[in-house]
């Protein structure tokens, strides 16, 4: 067949592939593997289909793929098109079948996978910076009965000494499921205001859900103002009537520029009533409980080519706004359907900026090309199964490719009843999602992390490490915002020449050198972990390490934690454990320096107030501290820092009170150590410290230098001399 075909409401384009091609991307679908398998058809048509369903078109559309070849050379392709499509992957070719729009293809030359994602996000938009607090732990449930249950859950976390930064509420808080309202009986205004005020005094935050459907009710202010502004999607010349949680609804038309002003006004009004800190936008595919009859003889409602919607060629009007509905500018729903979540996220992002003056936090279920400029994402309605636990890793890795790095899955599973073991293993993985939220559906057994002693104990351990790593997560957010690189990354981003990494679905990297290897099988007593070449040290136990030439190692499956390793050549700035990010930020820093014989060690930490609108640019107030360490080639090592824009870090009086050095051979004793703090262009002062060491299970020792108070905002130089 011809590689290019134009027909009414169908564009078909094929391109051939060599046998060495490994493809990733083309979402949103739940997949058991990160690398795309063939033959398969990947359908893109935004739908309210639970993400526990494998291989079906889900909430978002991302017609982008990454192609990695032998040796690690990579390129990417995106077809910028918002119409429904099938992408048929047959191993030796990719065939696009698109039911409208234009041919707007971009090829990203790489040559590395990191380069491709950087080039892609340069085109579609760099990821939005997320506030510091959003990297803390979040708790939600559909089915919280009243404000007193919210208070009880917050207290449950505090009593169990499990970190909690953000409390959430699903549609339960609303009056008859109407946006921008509070249930006067179960969530009365005065009690909710006191609840949020108490959260804020404790350094915690509050996020609520919004659905796009506006209840058709002449006594409901939001509806009245929407009708007056004439901002609803129309069909046959009148607002289209759908049905969602409140019953009959109209849907705001976010294609219309006036809708953004309407939406912002409603959000500002609501936040004056209840000062929520972020917004969660759901059901925005658009989800509709009704399926409208097609317009007779319409090829929009009933197009000639049937995409594989829901895996059964379901009509595209099923459970959504019909394709013949009309948006502003006479645009058909047929053409802009997949854009709805993107446009709502953009409007919500802008509204929060207007209302708060701070960096917004938006979480959207539906996404499209470029949504990362405005929103975070969660993987939707998963289930409390071991399969869903495993599927969450390919899902978060895919959204990193799509330019939406702030992503996670509902920890412990949304639908169905979880078990103690599954919930324990899930928090061990979920603690290292970029976005870490526990969430459950109405009618399921509660699974907050304090419900089981073993889950609570594990949560304290793994969230303890997450909170120590908060400065690292936040620095990766800066990197994502600046370069497009994901926070959670596939192993081949850092190890492109190791072909075995292309098929790894059960591990991932945070940044370039921290590797998370969870236990994702029921009853497992061991776990197989692939270690790229190098020395890898256990972040839960610095004395434990694996030295690898690029191999899979079978390790004991600890009941209370996953494996989190750091590779030689990396330097981390970490802080202390705490129950909130506010308290964690007030603790001293520790430098973890992992030395190497083959490369210099490097790392950095980005510092700002965590909520200012800008991140890392000329209009923001910030500091960046870069760390360096020599290679281990002689009996002398120098570790030093360079501070860019010192003023902010110095204003906070943050200190480094300990430096831990890994990768130093056993038997080496510190003969001389000298710590110099650079006060100005030439002045220095010596900083004393106490030296102690312990041995690893291999050829190395752990060296700790503590007892000094080095300002992180000042350059320093630590010189170590050793004797055998």
C-alpha positions in Angstrom: 0.0 0.0 0.0 1.0 3.6 -0.6 2.7 5.2 2.5 0.5 8.3 2.3 -3.3 8.3 1.8 -5.8 11.2 1.9 -9.5 10.4 2.0 -12.5 12.3 3.4 -12.0 12.2 7.2 -9.0 9.8 7.0 -5.3 10.5 6.6 -3.1 7.4 6.6 0.7 7.6 6.8 3.1 4.7 7.1 6.8 4.6 7.9 9.1 1.6 7.9 11.3 0.6 10.9 14.4 -1.6 11.2 14.4 -4.6 13.5 16.7 -2.7 15.9 14.1 -0.1 16.7 12.7 0.0 20.3 9.6 2.3 20.5 8.2 4.0 23.6 5.3 6.4 24.1 2.0 6.8 22.1 -0.3 7.2 25.1 -2.4 7.2 27.1 -2.8 3.5 27.7 -2.1 1.1 30.5 0.7 -1.3 29.5 2.4 -4.2 31.2 5.7 -3.1 29.5 7.3 0.2 28.9 8.7 -0.8 25.5 5.9 -1.0 23.0 5.1 -4.6 21.9 3.8 -5.5 18.4 1.5 -6.1 16.7 -0.9 -3.7 18.3 -3.2 -0.8 17.6 -2.9 2.2 19.9 -6.0 4.3 19.8 -6.0 8.0 20.8 -9.4 9.3 21.8 -9.8 10.8 25.3 -12.2 8.6 27.2 -13.4 8.0 30.8 -12.2 4.4 30.8 -10.7 3.1 34.1 -6.9 2.7 33.8 -7.1 -0.8 35.2 -8.1 -1.7 31.7 -5.0 -2.8 29.7 -4.4 -1.6 26.1 -7.5 0.7 25.9 -7.5 4.4 25.0 -7.7 6.3 28.3 -7.9 9.9 29.5 -5.2 11.6 27.4 -3.8 11.7 23.8 -0.1 11.9 23.2 0.8 11.1 19.5 4.5 11.1 20.3 7.0 8.2 20.2 10.6 7.8 21.1 12.7 5.4 18.9 15.9 4.1 20.5 18.3 2.1 18.3 21.2 -0.2 19.2 24.0 1.8 20.8 21.6 4.2 22.3 21.0 6.6 19.3 17.5 7.9 19.4 15.0 10.1 17.6 11.4 11.1 18.2 8.3 11.8 16.2 5.1 13.7 17.0 2.0 14.3 14.9 0.4 17.4 16.3 -3.2 16.6 15.7 -6.2 16.6 18.1 -8.4 14.3 16.1 -9.1 10.7 17.0 -6.6 8.2 15.6 -5.3 4.7 15.5 -1.6 4.1 15.5 -0.8 0.6 14.2 2.6 -0.7 15.3 3.6 -3.9 13.4 7.3 -4.1 14.3 8.6 -3.3 10.8 6.4 -0.2 10.4 4.2 2.4 12.1 1.0 3.4 10.4 -1.0 6.4 11.5 -4.8 6.5 10.7 -6.1 9.9 11.7 -9.8 10.8 11.2 -9.3 14.5 10.5 -7.1 17.6 10.9 -3.8 18.3 9.2 -0.4 16.7 8.7 1.8 18.5 11.2 4.7 16.2 11.8 7.9 16.9 13.7 11.0 14.7 13.9 13.5 15.2 16.7 17.0 14.2 15.7 18.4 13.5 19.2 20.9 11.8 19.1 20.2 10.7 22.7 16.9 9.9 24.3 17.5 12.8 26.7 18.1 15.1 23.8 14.8 14.0 22.1 12.7 14.7 25.2 14.5 18.1 25.5 13.8 18.9 21.8 10.1 17.7 22.1 9.4 19.8 25.2 11.1 22.8 23.7 8.5 22.6 20.9 5.4 21.8 23.0 6.3 23.6 26.2 8.5 22.9 29.2 6.9 21.4 32.3 5.4 23.9 34.8 7.3 24.2 38.0 5.5 22.6 40.9 5.4 24.0 44.5 7.8 22.5 47.0 4.9 21.3 49.2 3.5 19.2 46.3 6.5 16.8 46.7 5.3 15.9 50.1 2.8 13.0 50.7 -0.9 13.5 49.8 -4.0 11.7 51.2 -7.4 11.4 49.5 -10.5 9.3 49.4 -13.8 9.4 47.5 -16.3 8.8 50.2 -15.1 10.9 53.2 -18.4 11.5 55.0 -17.8 14.8 56.6 -15.3 17.4 57.9 -14.9 15.4 61.1 -13.6 12.4 59.2 -11.1 14.7 57.4 -9.9 15.8 60.8 -9.7 12.3 62.0 -7.5 11.2 59.1 -5.1 14.1 59.5 -4.9 13.2 63.2 -4.4 9.5 62.3 -1.3 10.4 60.3 0.1 12.6 63.0 -0.5 10.0 65.8 1.2 7.4 63.6 4.1 9.8 62.9 3.7 9.3 59.2 4.4 12.4 57.0 1.4 14.2 55.5 1.6 17.4 53.6 -1.6 17.6 51.7 -5.2 16.6 52.5 -7.6 16.2 49.6 -11.4 15.9 49.2 -13.3 14.3 46.3 -16.8 15.4 45.2 -18.2 14.6 48.7 -17.5 18.2 49.9 -19.9 19.7 47.4 -23.6 20.7 47.9 -25.4 18.2 45.6 -22.1 17.7 43.6 -22.2 21.4 42.4 -18.8 22.9 41.7 -17.7 25.8 44.0 -20.2 24.9 46.8 -19.9 23.2 50.2 -22.4 20.7 51.6 -24.0 22.7 54.4 -24.6 19.6 56.6 -21.5 17.5 56.3 -18.9 20.1 55.2 -20.3 23.5 56.5 -18.5 26.6 55.7 -17.4 27.6 59.2 -16.1 24.1 60.1 -14.3 23.8 56.7 -12.7 27.2 57.2 -11.4 26.2 60.6 -10.2 22.9 59.2 -8.2 24.6 56.4 -6.9 27.2 58.8 -5.6 24.4 61.2 -3.9 22.7 58.3 -2.2 25.9 57.3 -1.0 26.6 60.8 0.5 23.1 60.8 2.3 23.7 57.5 -0.1 21.5 55.6 -2.2 22.1 52.5 -5.7 21.4 51.1 -6.8 20.4 47.6 -10.3 19.8 46.3 -11.8 18.4 43.1 -13.7 20.2 40.3 -15.6 18.6 37.5 -16.4 20.5 34.3 -20.1 19.9 34.2 -22.1 22.8 35.7 -25.4 21.9 37.2 -28.4 23.3 35.3 -30.1 25.1 38.1 -31.5 28.6 38.1 -30.8 29.1 41.8 -27.1 28.2 41.4 -24.9 31.2 40.9 -22.2 29.6 38.8 -24.8 28.4 36.3 -26.5 31.8 36.2 -23.3 33.6 35.6 -22.3 31.0 32.9 -25.5 31.5 31.1 -25.1 35.2 31.2 -21.6 35.0 29.8 -22.7 32.5 27.1 -19.8 30.2 27.6 -21.3 26.7 27.3 -20.7 24.2 24.5 -23.7 24.2 22.1 -25.5 21.7 19.9 -28.2 22.7 17.5 -27.8 26.3 18.6 -28.5 25.8 22.4 -26.2 24.6 25.3 -25.6 20.9 25.0 -27.2 19.0 27.9 -25.2 16.2 29.5 -25.5 14.3 32.7 -22.8 13.8 35.3 -22.8 13.7 39.1 -25.1 16.7 39.8 -27.6 15.4 37.2 -28.3 17.6 34.1 -25.2 19.8 33.3 -23.8 22.2 30.7 -20.1 22.1 29.9 -18.0 25.2 29.8 -16.4 25.8 26.4 -12.7 26.4 27.1 -12.1 27.2 23.4 -13.9 30.4 24.1 -11.6 33.1 25.5 -14.4 34.4 27.7 -14.6 31.0 29.5 -11.2 31.4 31.1 -12.4 34.7 32.7 -15.6 33.0 33.8 -13.6 30.1 35.3 -11.1 32.3 37.0 -13.9 34.4 38.5 -15.6 31.3 40.0 -12.3 30.0 41.4 -11.6 33.4 43.0 -15.0 33.5 44.5 -14.6 30.0 45.9 -11.2 30.6 47.3 -12.5 33.7 49.2 -14.9 31.3 50.8 -12.4 28.5 51.4 -8.7 29.2 50.6 -7.8 25.9 49.0 -4.1 25.5 47.9 -4.6 23.5 44.6 -7.2 22.2 42.3 -7.9 18.7 40.9 -9.8 18.7 37.6 -11.4 15.4 36.8 -14.0 14.0 34.3 -12.5 16.3 31.6 -12.3 13.9 28.7 -15.3 15.0 28.6 -17.0 12.3 30.6 -20.8 12.2 30.2 -23.2 9.6 31.7 -25.4 9.9 28.7 -24.7 8.9 25.1 -26.5 11.3 22.6 -28.1 10.0 19.5 -26.1 10.9 16.4 -27.3 13.6 14.1 -28.9 11.8 11.1 -26.5 11.4 8.1 -23.7 13.2 10.0 -20.2 12.0 9.2 -18.9 13.8 12.3 -21.1 11.8 14.7 -20.6 8.6 12.6 -17.3 9.0 10.6 -16.6 6.6 7.8 -13.4 5.2 9.5 -14.1 3.7 12.9 -11.2 4.1 15.3 -10.8 1.3 17.8 -12.4 3.2 20.6 -12.5 1.2 23.9 -11.0 -1.8 21.9 -14.3 -2.6 20.3 -14.7 0.3 17.7 -17.2 1.9 20.0 -18.9 5.0 18.5 -16.9 8.1 19.3 -20.0 9.8 20.8 -20.3 7.1 23.5 -20.3 8.6 27.0 -19.0 12.0 25.9 -20.1 15.2 24.2 -21.2 14.4 20.7 -18.9 15.2 17.8 -21.5 17.5 16.2 -21.5 19.8 19.3 -20.0 23.2 18.5 -17.4 25.3 20.3 -16.5 28.9 20.0 -15.5 29.9 16.4 -17.7 27.2 15.0 -15.2 24.5 15.9 -16.7 21.0 16.1 -16.2 18.8 19.1 -15.1 16.2 16.4 -11.9 18.3 15.9 -11.2 19.6 19.4 -12.4 16.7 21.6 -8.9 15.7 22.7 -8.1 19.3 23.7 -10.6 19.7 26.4 -8.5 18.7 29.4 -5.6 20.7 28.1 -7.7 23.8 27.8 -9.3 23.4 31.2 -5.9 22.9 32.8 -4.6 26.0 31.1 -7.5 28.0 32.4 -7.3 26.6 35.9 -3.5 27.2 36.1 -4.1 30.9 35.1 -7.0 31.3 37.5 -4.9 30.1 40.5 -2.2 32.5 39.6 -4.7 35.3 39.6 -6.2 34.2 42.9 -3.0 33.3 44.9 -0.2 35.1 43.2 1.8 32.0 43.9 3.0 29.0 41.9 -0.2 27.0 41.1 -0.8 23.3 41.6 -3.2 21.7 39.2 -3.9 17.9 38.8 -5.7 16.9 35.6 -7.0 13.5 34.5 -7.2 14.4 30.8 -4.1 15.6 29.0 -2.8 16.4 25.5 0.4 17.4 23.9 1.9 20.2 26.0 -0.4 19.7 29.1 2.8 19.6 31.2 3.0 23.4 30.9 0.0 23.7 33.2 -0.7 20.5 35.1 0.4 17.4 36.9 -1.3 14.1 36.2 -2.2 10.9 38.0 -2.9 7.7 36.1 -6.6 7.6 36.9 -8.9 4.9 38.2 -6.6 1.9 38.8 -7.5 -1.1 40.9 -6.1 -2.6 44.1 -4.3 -5.5 42.2 -0.7 -6.6 41.9 -0.9 -6.1 38.2 -1.9 -2.5 38.6 1.0 -2.0 41.0 3.4 -3.2 38.3 1.6 -1.2 35.5 2.2 2.0 37.3 5.9 2.1 36.5 5.5 2.1 32.6 2.7 4.7 33.1 4.8 7.2 35.0 7.8 6.7 32.7 5.6 7.4 29.6 4.3 10.7 31.1 7.9 11.7 31.7 8.4 11.3 27.9 5.3 13.3 27.3 6.6 16.3 29.2 4.4 15.8 32.3 7.0 14.8 34.9 4.8 15.4 38.0 3.0 12.1 37.8 1.9 9.2 40.0 -0.6 6.4 40.5 -3.2 6.1 43.3 -1.2 4.4 46.0 -2.7 1.1 47.3 -5.2 1.1 44.4 -8.4 3.1 43.8 -11.1 0.5 42.9 -11.5 -2.6 45.0 -10.3 -3.6 48.4 -6.5 -3.6 48.9 -4.7 -5.9 51.2 -2.1 -5.2 53.9 0.7 -6.7 51.9 -0.3 -5.0 48.6 -0.7 -1.6 50.4 2.7 -2.1 52.1 4.4 -2.9 48.8 2.6 0.0 47.0 3.7 2.7 49.4 7.3 1.3 49.1 7.0 2.1 45.4 4.7 5.1 45.5 6.9 6.9 48.0 9.2 7.5 45.0 6.7 8.5 42.4 7.2 12.2 41.6 3.6 12.7 42.8 2.8 10.5 45.8 -0.9 10.3 46.8 -2.9 7.6 48.5 -6.4 7.5 47.1 -9.4 5.1 47.3 -12.9 4.8 45.9 -16.2 5.0 47.8 -17.4 1.7 49.1 -13.9 0.2 49.5 -12.2 -0.5 52.8 -10.2 2.4 54.1 -6.5 2.2 53.3 -4.9 5.2 54.8 -1.3 4.3 55.7 -1.9 4.1 59.4 -4.6 1.4 59.1 -2.1 -1.5 59.5 0.9 -1.6 61.8 3.2 -3.1 59.1 2.1 -0.5 56.5 2.6 2.3 59.0 6.1 1.1 59.9 7.0 0.7 56.2 5.6 4.1 55.4 7.6 5.8 58.1 10.8 4.3 56.6 10.1 4.9 52.9 8.5 8.4 53.3 11.3 9.2 55.7 13.8 8.6 52.9 11.5 10.6 50.4 11.5 13.5 52.8 15.3 13.4 53.1 15.4 13.4 49.3 13.0 16.4 49.0 15.9 18.8 48.0 16.8 16.3 45.2 13.2 15.9 44.0 12.9 19.7 43.9 16.2 20.1 42.0 15.0 17.6 39.5 11.8 19.7 39.1 14.0 22.7 38.2 15.8 20.4 35.6 12.5 19.3 34.2 11.3 22.9 34.0 14.5 24.1 32.4 15.4 21.2 30.0 12.3 19.0 29.8 14.1 16.0 31.4 11.7 13.8 33.4 12.0 13.4 37.2 11.4 9.6 37.0 13.4 8.2 34.1 14.0 4.9 32.3 17.4 3.4 33.0 18.4 3.8 29.3 18.4 7.6 29.8 21.6 7.3 31.8 22.9 4.0 30.3 22.0 4.1 26.6 24.6 1.7 25.5 23.3 -1.1 27.8 20.7 -2.6 25.6 19.2 -4.7 28.4 17.9 -1.4 29.9 15.5 -1.0 27.0 13.3 -3.8 28.4 13.3 -2.9 32.0 9.7 -2.2 33.3 10.1 -2.8 37.0 12.8 -0.2 37.9 13.4 3.4 37.2 15.8 6.3 37.9 15.2 9.4 39.8 17.4 11.9 38.0 20.5 10.4 36.5 21.8 8.2 39.3 19.3 7.2 42.0 17.7 3.9 41.1 14.4 2.6 42.6 13.8 -1.2 42.5 10.6 -2.1 44.2 9.0 -5.5 45.1 5.9 -5.9 42.9 5.1 -9.5 43.2 2.8 -11.0 45.9 4.6 -13.1 48.5 8.0 -12.4 47.0 11.0 -13.3 49.1 13.5 -12.1 46.6 13.7 -9.5 43.8 15.7 -9.5 40.6 17.4 -6.1 40.1 19.3 -5.0 37.0 22.4 -3.0 37.9 24.1 -1.0 35.1 27.9 -1.0 35.3 29.3 0.7 38.3 29.2 0.7 42.1 25.7 1.1 43.6 25.2 2.0 47.3 22.0 1.4 49.2 20.4 4.6 50.4 18.7 2.8 53.3 22.0 1.2 54.4 25.2 2.9 53.2 27.3 -0.1 54.1 25.4 -2.3 51.5 26.4 -2.1 47.9 26.4 -3.9 44.6 29.4 -3.7 42.2 28.2 -4.5 38.6 29.5 -4.8 35.1 25.9 -4.6 33.9 24.0 -7.6 35.3 20.9 -8.8 37.0 21.3 -9.6 40.7 18.9 -11.5 42.9 18.5 -9.7 46.3 16.5 -10.5 49.4 13.1 -8.8 49.3 13.0 -6.8 52.5 9.5 -6.8 54.0 9.6 -3.1 54.9 11.3 -1.3 52.0 12.3 -1.4 48.3 15.8 -1.0 47.1 17.0 2.5 46.4 20.6 2.8 45.2 22.8 5.6 44.3 25.6 5.2 41.7 29.2 6.3 42.0 29.9 9.7 40.6 26.9 11.4 42.3 26.5 13.9 45.1 23.2 14.5 46.9 22.3 17.3 49.2 19.7 15.8 51.6 17.9 17.0 54.7 16.3 15.5 57.8 13.1 13.4 58.2 10.0 15.3 59.2 6.2 15.0 59.1 5.8 18.0 56.7 7.9 19.6 54.0 7.9 22.9 56.1 9.7 21.2 59.0 11.9 19.2 56.8 13.2 22.4 55.1 14.3 23.7 58.5 16.7 20.8 59.1 20.4 20.9 58.4 21.8 19.5 55.1 23.9 16.5 54.8 26.1 16.0 51.7 26.3 12.4 50.4 29.3 12.1 48.2 29.7 8.9 46.2 33.3 8.8 44.8 34.4 7.0 41.7 37.7 6.0 40.2 36.5 6.7 36.6 34.6 10.0 36.8 34.4 13.1 38.9 31.5 13.2 41.3 29.0 16.0 40.7 25.6 17.1 42.1 23.6 20.2 42.7 20.7 21.6 44.8 18.3 24.3 43.9 16.9 26.5 46.6 14.0 29.0 46.6 10.9 29.7 48.8 9.0 26.9 47.1 6.0 28.9 46.0 7.1 31.9 44.0 5.7 32.0 40.5 9.0 31.8 38.6 11.6 29.1 39.0 15.3 29.5 38.3 15.0 32.5 36.0 15.9 36.2 36.2 12.6 37.2 37.7 12.9 34.7 40.6 14.8 34.8 43.8 16.9 31.6 44.2 20.3 30.0 44.8 21.9 27.1 43.0 24.7 25.2 44.7 26.9 22.9 42.6 29.0 20.2 44.2 32.2 18.5 42.9 34.4 15.7 44.0 37.7 14.4 42.6 38.2 11.0 41.2 39.8 8.4 43.5 43.2 8.2 41.9 45.6 9.3 44.6 45.8 9.5 48.4 44.0 12.8 48.2 40.5 13.9 47.5 39.0 17.4 47.2 35.3 18.1 47.5 34.1 21.6 46.8 31.1 23.7 46.1 30.2 26.7 43.9 27.2 28.8 44.8 25.3 30.7 42.0 23.3 33.7 43.4 24.3 33.3 47.0 21.9 35.8 48.6 18.8 33.6 48.9 20.6 30.6 50.5 22.5 32.9 52.9 19.3 34.7 53.9 17.9 31.3 55.1 21.0 30.4 57.1 20.8 26.8 55.9 23.9 24.8 57.0 25.6 21.6 56.0 26.5 19.8 59.2 27.7 16.4 57.9 29.4 15.1 54.8 29.2 11.3 54.2 31.6 9.8 51.7 31.0 6.5 50.0 33.3 4.7 47.6 36.4 5.0 49.6 38.5 1.8 49.8 38.8 0.0 53.1 42.0 0.5 55.0 42.4 4.1 54.0 42.7 6.3 57.1 42.2 10.1 57.1 45.6 11.6 57.8 44.7 15.3 57.3 41.4 16.9 56.6 40.9 20.6 56.1 37.6 22.3 55.5 37.7 25.9 54.2 34.7 28.2 53.9 35.2 30.8 51.3 33.8 34.1 52.7 34.7 36.4 49.9 36.9 36.6 46.9 40.0 35.6 48.8 39.2 35.2 52.5 38.8 31.7 53.9 38.3 30.1 57.4 39.0 26.6 58.6 36.0 24.6 59.7 36.7 21.7 62.1 34.8 18.4 62.0 34.8 15.0 63.6 35.8 12.0 61.4 34.3 8.5 61.8 34.1 5.5 59.5 32.3 2.2 59.2 32.9 -0.7 56.8 30.8 -1.9 53.9 30.0 -5.4 52.8 32.4 -5.0 49.9 35.8 -3.3 49.4 34.7 0.1 50.7 34.1 2.1 53.9 31.7 4.8 54.9 33.4 8.0 56.0 31.5 10.6 58.0 32.7 14.1 58.8 30.4 15.9 61.1 30.2 18.5 63.8 30.7 21.7 61.7 28.2 24.3 60.6 29.1 25.2 57.0 26.6 27.7 55.4 25.3 26.1 52.2 25.2 29.5 50.6 29.0 29.9 50.9 31.5 28.2 48.7 33.6 25.6 50.5 36.5 23.3 49.9 37.2 20.1 51.8 40.6 18.5 51.4 41.2 14.9 52.6 44.6 13.2 52.7 44.8 9.4 53.4 47.3 7.0 54.6 47.1 3.2 53.9 
